[in-house]
Amino acid sequence: QVLLVESGGGLVQAGGSLRLSCAASGRTAGFAHMGWFRQAPGKEREFVAAVHRSGSSTYYADSVKGRFTISRDSAKNTVSLQMNSLKPEDTAVYYCAADINLRGPPTRWDNEYDYWGQGTQVTVSS
């Protein structure tokens, strides 16, 4: 069992920055690939970024590449998402997710992730 708790969401103006954090707890938390997803009103949940369980590789959606940075602190079992140059279209609920089955490298497919946080709202005003 892995428990994920996100924090750091809020309201920011376009061009601003936010840093999301995800605290993971549980016996296997440190061995999971970790991902961030988001869901805007009326839209499907979409992949944002992922990091390999070792922290050695990161993956990004094209829409956030160059603006967002995912990182993990294995000692603290936390994963962060630094979001810069935010745009109104980044407005969504952001979810942290853990893949503990490690069927391959981190993936952009949400059905490959086994545990999810409750989500944190990010609102970017124009």
N, C-alpha and C positions, 0 to 999 in steps of 0.2 A: 504494500500500500504506500502510495506517495501522496502527500498533501502539498498543494501549491497555493501560495497566497501572493497575489499581485498588489503592488502599491505604486504610487507616483503619478497617477493620472490627474487630469485637471483641465482647466480652461487656459488657452494661450492664444495670442494673436499670430496671424500668419507670419512666417519668418522666424518665429521663436523656437525655443527648445524645451523638451521635457525628457526626463529620465525615468523609465519604468524599471521596477525591480520585481523579481519573483523569488520568494523564499521557498525552498523545497525541503521537506522533511520526510523521513521514512528510510527504511533499511537500504533500499536500492536507489535512493535519490541521486547519489553521487555517481551512479553508473549509467545514467540515462542521457540520451540525446535530448536537447531541449529546444523548443521552438516558441515563437511568438506568432499568433494569428490575430486577425481583427475581423469584426463584423459591423458594418454600417447598417443603419435602418433600411429595411427593405432589400438588403443584399445578402448574398451568401457569405459565409465565413471564408476568408482568404488568408493565404500564407503571407507572412511578413519576413521572417528571418529564422534561422536555426543555427545551432552550434553543436559540433561533435562532442561526444561525452568527454573526450580528452581536451577539448578546447582548442585543438589544433586547426580545425577547419570551420569556416562560417559560410553561410548561404543566405542569399537575399532575393526577395522579389525585385523585379526590374523597377517597379514603381518607387522603391525606397533606396535602391542602390546608390551609394554616394552620400546619402543623407542620414541613414540610420546605421548604428553599429551595435551588434550583439556581442556580449562578452559573458564569461562565467567566472566565478570565484569558487573553485572546488573546495577550498578549505571552509568556506562559509555556506556552501550549497546554495548559492544565489546565482541568478542569471539576470543580466540587465539589458535594457534596450535604450540606448542613447538616441534620441530623435532630434535632429537639427533641421533647420529650414522647413519647418512644418507648413503644410498647405491645408486649406479647408477640406480637401478631399481625403486627408488623413483622419478626419473625424470618425470615430468608431469606438466600440468596446474592444479593448485589447485583452487577449487571453494568452496565458502562459501554458505550455503543454510539455509533457514528458513522455518520451518513448523509451520504455524499459526493456522491450523485447529485442531491440537492436538487430532488426532483420537486415539491415544494411546501413549505409550512411544516412545522415539526417535527411528527411524527406519533406516535401511541400504538401504532402497529402495528409489531411487531418485525420483520416481513418487509421493512419499508422501510429498515432499517438494514443497512449493508454490512460493518461491522467490529465485533467484540466483544472485550471484555477477558476475562480468565480468571475474574473474579468474586472477591468478598471476602465472607466470612461475617459476618453481623450476627446476634447472639443477644441477645434481650431477655428477661430473667428477671422473673417476677412476684413 
